[in-house]
């Protein structure tokens, strides 16, 4: 009897998980226009630069000169550098905005899961 209960809860979990993924990606339109592809390539390029910037820190054995060159690929560093000696936007503001955006995404996922479990989404 316990085995069937575990199998049922696992089946319910996977059903809920795939249901939430389906609902959250349902409205996405996958267009392959040149503008959309340029946007995708630009975002991938920015991601690669951010990854390289993290990987080339002196903590991983890279020289300080390498890190200073790679600083130009860090968007937060570039925005702070462009604003001059007195930063217009303090660095912690980017962290706070990131935490708020991730919190909204987690809350949205929880809400969709709740609606799916209640049968509000078919």
N, C-alpha and C positions, 0 to 999 in steps of 0.2 A: 504494500500500500504506500509506503514512503517513496519507493522508486517512481511510482506513477505520479506522485505529487511533485517530485523534483523535475520530472520530465515535463509536466504540464506548466510549471513555473518557468522553466527554461524556454519552452515553446512560446509562452506568453511574452517573455522578455524579448525574444528575437522578433516576434510579430510586432510588438510595440516599437522596437528599435527601427526596423525597416519601415514601419508606418510613419514614424516621425521623420526619418530621412526623406521618404517620398513626399510628405506634406511640405517640408521645408524647401525642397527643390522643385516642387510642382510648377511654380510660376516662372521659373527661369526660362528665358528664351535663348536658345543657343544659336546666335547669328554668327555667320562667318564672313561678315563684310570686311573689307580692308581696314576700316577704322577700328572695328572690334579686335581684329587680329593685331593691329599696331598697339592697341591698349594692352592686350595680353602680353605681347613681347616686351613692352616697356616695363610692365609690372614684374615680369620674370627677370629682366635685366636689373631692376632695382633690388629684387630679392637676392640675386647673385652677388651684387656689390655689398649688400648688408652682411651676407654670409662671409665674404672675403674679409670684410672689415673686422668681424668678430674673430675669425681664424688667425689673423695676422697680428694679434696682440703679443707683447713681450712675454706674457704668461705662457704662451705656447712656444717660446724660443725664438721669436722673430726679433729683429733689431728694432730699436726705437725709431730709426729713420723710416723703416718700412711702415710702421704704425702711423707715423705722421703723414706719409703719403696717402695711406688708406683712409685717413680721417676725412679726406675730401669725398669719400663715397658714403659717409654717414650723414643722412639727411638732417638729423637733429644738430649735429656739429656744424654742418653747412649753414643752416638757418641761423644758428647762434653766431657764427663767424660773419655772416653777411649783415647782421644787425649792428655790428660795430663793437666797441668796447663795452657798452652797457647793453646787455641783451634785452630786447623788447619783450620776448617771451622767455621766462625762466625755464630751464630744462625740466624741472619737476612737473610743469604744466603738461608736457607730452606724456609723462607717466600717468598723471591723473586722467587725461583724456583716454589713454589706452585702457586703464582699469575700468572706466565707465563703459567704454564700448564692449569690452569682454563681458562685463556684468550684464549688460543689456542682451547680449547674445545668449548667455547662459540662462537668463530669465525667460527669454523667448523660447528656448529649447524646452525648458521645464514646463512652460505654459502649453506648448503644443503637445508635449507628452501627456500632460494632465487632460487636455481636451480629447486626445486620442484614446486614453484609457476610459474616459467617461462615455465614449461613443459619440462625441460631438462632431467628429470628423470621420467620414466614411471612406 
